[in-house]
Amino acid sequence: MFTLRFDMRAPDVGASTSDLYAAAIEMCSWAETRGAVAAVLSEHHGADDGHLPTPLILASAIAARTRRLAIMLAAVVIPFWDPVRLAEEISVLDIISNGRVSYAFGIGHRSEEYEHFGVDMRQRGRLADERLALLLELLRGGSVTRERRRIHVTPPCATNGGPLIMIAGGSRAAAKRAARHGLGFIAQANPPGLKEFYESACRAHGNEPGVSQFPDGSAPTTVFVAGDPERAWEELGPYLLHDAMTAAAYRHGDIAVASISRAENVAQLRETPGPYRVFTPGEAIDYVRGGRSLPLLPLCAGLPPDLAWPYLERAVAAAADAQASSDPD
């Protein structure tokens, strides 16, 4: 089992954006017949390395080239979106994908992005609740009246009641938002008591806890599989370090998020077991046999596709070997 994650970063040291986008779509098409669990797309804006700003558009392209692959957009920053237009786009994408696209909504953490959209970051919690409430109502179908205007989103979603929607975040405020709206929760951090708080908040609002995910701080979030890890670190190190340092810079000292590394060079990134790992095929097989999916970021920081494909193929082969060896005769 394995997942694919794409953020489409394209720093100057990497491949061109056109090559990376073409490769991401091709990788999803290839991987869905080889055991891929899901493709995960993220969202950021105004990034110097071109981080994906429009996940729904890339999701639409991937959905058109696949038939079964689940696609998750995580996290979509709800205060940046007009909920009416977003409902229309979600509805059409739900039709194109036949219900395979799900969403995790967050409130964002970069002041630069709020400035980019001209949105007051101090109001992000209120905006998130208001826009999320309207979005959910629109996706359920029918007409909605707001401030004396009639809103009617057509065509309706292929999925009755709309696609799966969750809340992403690492705080009690995020957990409470998920509980209040009756949604699942993807936690980006796992402080003591957060899971219990989410579940009790759900019940306090008359909802049963939804699907939830809480990170294991010891588990990797970006894995590559190589026959020669030493050579792989030499080849991949600069790309992994760019990804790690850029992600850490976005968090401005927040060390609670499980996917963040504070390494400042490739040696530190390699020596400190954390989010970024290079497995041998045997290690990858053992990892999957333990009931876990390999989290792959095949085009990490603009890794050229001709370098990325062999790592992806080895990871997929290891996942298949693990699955075959665990299947009953």
C-alpha positions as CSV (number, residue, x, y, z in Angstrom):
1,M,0.0,0.0,0.0
2,F,1.2,3.5,-0.7
3,T,0.0,7.0,-1.1
4,L,1.2,9.7,-3.6
5,R,1.4,13.3,-2.5
6,F,2.0,16.2,-4.8
7,D,2.6,19.9,-3.9
8,M,4.2,20.8,-7.3
9,R,7.1,22.8,-5.8
10,A,9.4,23.7,-8.6
11,P,12.5,25.6,-7.3
12,D,15.2,26.7,-9.8
13,V,17.3,23.6,-9.1
14,G,14.5,21.2,-10.2
15,A,12.6,20.3,-13.3
16,S,10.3,22.7,-15.2
17,T,6.7,23.2,-14.0
18,S,5.3,21.8,-17.3
19,D,7.4,18.6,-16.9
20,L,6.4,18.2,-13.3
21,Y,2.6,18.6,-13.9
22,A,2.7,16.2,-16.8
23,A,4.6,13.7,-14.6
24,A,2.2,14.0,-11.7
25,I,-0.8,13.2,-13.8
26,E,1.1,10.3,-15.5
27,M,2.2,8.9,-12.2
28,C,-1.3,8.8,-10.8
29,S,-2.6,7.0,-13.9
30,W,0.2,4.5,-13.7
31,A,0.0,4.0,-9.9
32,E,-3.8,3.4,-9.6
33,T,-3.4,0.0,-11.3
34,R,-0.5,-0.9,-8.9
35,G,-2.1,-0.4,-5.5
36,A,-2.1,3.3,-4.9
37,V,-4.4,4.2,-2.0
38,A,-4.8,7.9,-2.8
39,A,-3.3,10.9,-4.3
40,V,-3.1,13.9,-2.0
41,L,-2.8,17.5,-3.2
42,S,-2.0,20.5,-1.1
43,E,-2.5,24.3,-1.5
44,H,-0.3,27.3,-0.9
45,H,-0.2,30.7,-2.6
46,G,2.5,33.2,-3.7
47,A,5.3,30.7,-2.9
48,D,8.7,31.4,-4.5
49,D,8.9,27.8,-5.6
50,G,5.5,27.7,-7.3
51,H,3.7,25.5,-4.7
52,L,0.4,24.3,-6.1
53,P,-2.2,27.2,-5.7
54,T,-5.2,25.5,-7.5
55,P,-5.6,21.9,-6.2
56,L,-9.1,21.5,-7.8
57,I,-7.7,22.0,-11.3
58,L,-5.0,19.5,-10.9
59,A,-7.4,17.1,-9.2
60,S,-9.7,17.4,-12.2
61,A,-6.9,16.5,-14.6
62,I,-5.9,13.5,-12.4
63,A,-9.6,12.4,-12.2
64,A,-9.9,12.5,-16.0
65,R,-6.9,10.2,-16.4
66,T,-7.9,7.7,-13.7
67,R,-10.9,5.5,-12.8
68,R,-10.6,4.3,-9.3
69,L,-7.9,6.4,-7.5
70,A,-9.1,8.3,-4.5
71,I,-8.0,12.0,-4.5
72,M,-7.8,14.1,-1.4
73,L,-7.2,17.9,-1.2
74,A,-5.5,18.6,2.0
75,A,-5.6,21.2,3.2
76,V,-7.8,23.7,1.3
77,V,-7.7,27.1,3.0
78,I,-11.4,27.9,3.3
79,P,-11.1,31.6,4.2
80,F,-9.5,32.3,0.7
81,W,-12.5,30.8,-1.2
82,D,-15.8,32.2,-2.2
83,P,-18.1,29.4,-0.9
84,V,-20.6,29.7,-3.8
85,R,-18.0,29.4,-6.5
86,L,-16.2,26.7,-4.5
87,A,-19.5,24.7,-4.2
88,E,-19.9,24.9,-8.0
89,E,-16.3,23.7,-8.6
90,I,-16.7,20.9,-6.1
91,S,-19.9,19.8,-7.6
92,V,-18.5,19.6,-11.1
93,L,-15.3,17.8,-9.9
94,D,-17.5,15.4,-8.0
95,I,-19.2,14.5,-11.3
96,I,-16.0,14.2,-13.2
97,S,-14.4,12.0,-10.6
98,N,-17.6,10.0,-9.8
99,G,-17.2,10.9,-6.2
100,R,-13.5,10.1,-5.7
101,V,-12.4,13.5,-4.5
102,S,-12.5,14.4,-0.8
103,Y,-11.5,17.5,1.1
104,A,-9.8,18.6,4.3
105,F,-10.3,22.3,5.0
106,G,-8.0,24.4,7.1
107,I,-7.6,28.1,8.0
108,G,-4.0,28.5,6.9
109,H,-1.0,29.8,8.8
110,R,0.9,32.1,6.5
111,S,0.3,35.9,6.8
112,E,1.7,36.4,3.4
113,E,-1.2,34.4,1.9
114,Y,-3.8,36.4,3.7
115,E,-2.1,39.6,2.4
116,H,-2.1,38.0,-1.1
117,F,-5.9,37.7,-1.0
118,G,-6.5,40.9,1.0
119,V,-8.1,38.9,3.8
120,D,-7.8,39.9,7.5
121,M,-5.9,37.0,9.1
122,R,-7.4,38.1,12.5
123,Q,-10.8,37.1,11.2
124,R,-9.8,33.7,9.8
125,G,-11.7,31.6,12.4
126,R,-15.0,33.5,11.9
127,L,-14.6,33.5,8.1
128,A,-13.9,29.8,8.1
129,D,-17.0,29.0,10.1
130,E,-19.2,31.3,7.9
131,R,-17.9,30.0,4.6
132,L,-17.9,26.4,5.6
133,A,-21.5,26.6,6.9
134,L,-22.7,28.0,3.6
135,L,-20.6,25.6,1.5
136,L,-22.0,22.6,3.3
137,E,-25.5,23.8,2.9
138,L,-25.0,24.4,-0.8
139,L,-23.5,21.0,-1.4
140,R,-26.5,19.3,0.2
141,G,-28.6,20.6,-2.7
142,G,-31.6,22.9,-3.2
143,S,-31.8,26.7,-3.0
144,V,-30.3,28.7,-0.2
145,T,-31.2,32.3,0.7
146,R,-28.6,34.6,2.1
147,E,-29.0,38.4,2.6
148,R,-32.1,38.4,0.4
149,R,-30.3,36.7,-2.5
150,R,-31.2,33.2,-3.8
151,I,-28.3,30.9,-4.3
152,H,-28.8,27.7,-6.3
153,V,-25.7,25.6,-7.2
154,T,-26.1,23.4,-10.3
155,P,-25.4,20.8,-11.4
156,P,-25.7,18.9,-8.1
157,C,-22.9,16.6,-6.9
158,A,-22.9,13.0,-8.1
159,T,-22.5,12.1,-4.5
160,N,-25.7,12.4,-2.5
161,G,-25.2,15.1,0.1
162,G,-21.8,16.1,-1.4
163,P,-18.3,14.6,-1.1
164,L,-16.5,13.7,2.1
165,I,-15.3,16.8,3.8
166,M,-13.1,17.0,6.9
167,I,-11.3,19.6,8.9
168,A,-7.5,19.8,9.1
169,G,-5.6,21.4,11.9
170,G,-3.6,20.9,15.0
171,S,-5.5,22.8,17.7
172,R,-8.6,22.5,19.8
173,A,-10.1,25.2,17.8
174,A,-9.8,23.1,14.7
175,A,-11.2,20.1,16.5
176,K,-14.1,22.1,17.8
177,R,-14.8,23.4,14.2
178,A,-15.0,19.8,12.9
179,A,-17.2,18.8,15.8
180,R,-19.6,21.8,15.4
181,H,-20.1,21.0,11.7
182,G,-20.3,17.2,12.2
183,L,-17.1,16.6,10.2
184,G,-14.2,14.3,10.5
185,F,-10.8,15.6,11.7
186,I,-7.3,15.3,10.3
187,A,-4.9,16.4,13.0
188,Q,-1.6,17.9,11.9
189,A,-0.3,17.5,15.5
190,N,-1.1,15.1,18.3
191,P,-0.8,16.9,21.7
192,P,-2.2,15.0,24.7
193,G,-5.9,14.9,24.9
194,L,-6.7,16.3,21.4
195,K,-8.4,13.1,20.2
196,E,-10.5,12.9,23.4
197,F,-11.4,16.6,23.1
198,Y,-12.5,16.1,19.5
199,E,-14.7,13.1,20.3
200,S,-16.3,14.8,23.4
201,A,-16.9,18.0,21.4
202,C,-18.7,16.0,18.7
203,R,-21.0,14.5,21.2
204,A,-21.6,17.8,22.8
205,H,-22.9,19.1,19.5
206,G,-25.1,16.0,19.0
207,N,-22.8,14.4,16.4
208,E,-21.0,11.1,16.5
209,P,-17.2,11.5,15.9
210,G,-16.4,11.3,12.3
211,V,-13.4,9.8,10.5
212,S,-10.3,11.0,12.3
213,Q,-6.5,10.8,11.8
214,F,-3.9,11.6,14.4
215,P,-0.2,11.6,13.4
216,D,2.4,9.2,14.8
217,G,5.4,11.4,15.5
218,S,7.8,8.6,14.9
219,A,6.4,7.8,11.4
220,P,7.9,9.2,8.2
221,T,5.8,11.4,6.0
222,T,8.0,11.3,2.9
223,V,9.6,8.0,1.8
224,F,11.9,7.1,-1.1
225,V,13.0,3.5,-1.8
226,A,16.5,2.8,-3.1
227,G,18.8,-0.1,-3.5
228,D,21.8,2.1,-2.5
229,P,20.6,4.6,0.2
230,E,24.1,6.3,0.3
231,R,23.8,7.1,-3.4
232,A,20.2,8.0,-3.0
233,W,20.9,10.6,-0.3
234,E,23.5,12.2,-2.5
235,E,21.0,12.4,-5.3
236,L,17.9,13.3,-3.4
237,G,19.4,15.2,-0.5
238,P,19.2,18.8,-2.0
239,Y,15.6,18.3,-3.0
240,L,14.5,16.8,0.4
241,L,16.3,19.6,2.2
242,H,14.6,22.3,0.1
243,D,11.2,20.7,0.9
244,A,12.1,20.4,4.6
245,M,13.4,24.0,5.1
246,T,10.6,25.6,3.1
247,A,7.9,23.7,5.0
248,A,9.6,24.7,8.3
249,A,9.9,28.3,7.3
250,Y,6.1,28.4,6.7
251,R,5.5,27.4,10.3
252,H,7.6,30.1,11.9
253,G,8.9,28.1,14.8
254,D,5.9,25.8,15.3
255,I,7.5,22.4,16.2
256,A,4.2,20.6,17.0
257,V,3.4,19.6,13.4
258,A,4.4,16.0,12.8
259,S,5.6,16.5,9.2
260,I,8.1,19.4,10.0
261,S,11.8,18.8,10.2
262,R,14.2,21.4,11.7
263,A,17.2,20.1,9.8
264,E,19.5,22.8,8.3
265,N,21.6,20.5,6.1
266,V,21.3,17.1,4.4
267,A,23.5,15.4,7.1
268,Q,21.1,16.5,9.8
269,L,18.1,15.5,7.7
270,R,19.6,12.0,7.2
271,E,20.9,11.5,10.7
272,T,17.8,12.5,12.6
273,P,15.0,9.9,12.1
274,G,12.0,12.1,11.1
275,P,9.6,12.9,8.3
276,Y,12.1,12.2,5.5
277,R,13.4,8.6,5.0
278,V,15.2,6.6,2.4
279,F,14.3,2.9,2.8
280,T,15.9,-0.1,1.2
281,P,13.4,-2.4,-0.6
282,G,13.5,-4.8,2.4
283,E,12.8,-2.0,4.9
284,A,9.9,-0.8,2.7
285,I,8.5,-4.3,2.6
286,D,8.7,-4.6,6.4
287,Y,7.1,-1.2,6.8
288,V,4.1,-2.2,4.7
289,R,3.8,-5.6,6.3
290,G,3.4,-3.7,9.6
291,G,0.0,-2.5,8.2
292,R,1.2,1.0,7.1
293,S,1.2,2.7,3.7
294,L,4.3,4.1,2.2
295,P,3.9,7.9,2.0
296,L,5.5,8.9,-1.3
297,L,6.3,12.4,-2.5
298,P,7.7,11.3,-5.8
299,L,8.4,14.8,-7.3
300,C,9.7,16.3,-4.0
301,A,10.9,19.9,-4.5
302,G,10.9,19.6,-8.3
303,L,12.8,16.3,-8.5
304,P,13.2,15.7,-12.3
305,P,10.8,13.0,-13.5
306,D,13.6,10.9,-15.0
307,L,15.2,10.6,-11.6
308,A,11.8,10.3,-9.8
309,W,10.4,7.4,-11.7
310,P,12.9,4.7,-10.6
311,Y,12.3,5.5,-7.0
312,L,8.6,5.4,-7.5
313,E,8.8,2.0,-9.3
314,R,11.0,0.5,-6.5
315,A,8.5,1.7,-3.9
316,V,5.6,0.3,-5.7
317,A,7.4,-3.0,-6.3
318,A,8.2,-3.2,-2.5
319,A,4.6,-2.5,-1.6
320,A,3.4,-5.2,-4.0
321,D,5.9,-7.7,-2.6
322,A,4.7,-7.0,0.9
323,Q,1.1,-7.5,-0.1
324,A,1.9,-10.7,-1.9
325,S,3.8,-12.2,1.0
326,S,1.0,-11.3,3.4
327,D,-1.9,-12.7,1.3
328,P,-3.1,-16.2,2.3
329,D,-2.3,-19.0,-0.2
